[in-house]
């Protein structure tokens, strides 16, 4: 699946979004819902397979501007360390 996931991730480069791919998903951030949806649609279409499953969860906090990294940083602050463990 790495080749197909890479196609989807590469498609995001055509949009004004930031993204981070991890073992289970790719988190995408955009300033507008329209840009986000266009990027997700392009990533979905970029996959060349008989069946494609795209799961979309939108977190739209409208009272303040937060980035995904801000959420990770908040957890690190509470833990007193990075919330990551290398094996």
PyMOL commands that set and color helices and strands:
alter all, ss='L'
color gray80, all
select helices_A, chain A and resi 2-14+33-46+68-79
alter helices_A, ss='H'
color red, helices_A
select strands_A, chain A and resi 17-21+26-30
alter strands_A, ss='S'
color yellow, strands_A
deselect
rebuild
show_as cartoon
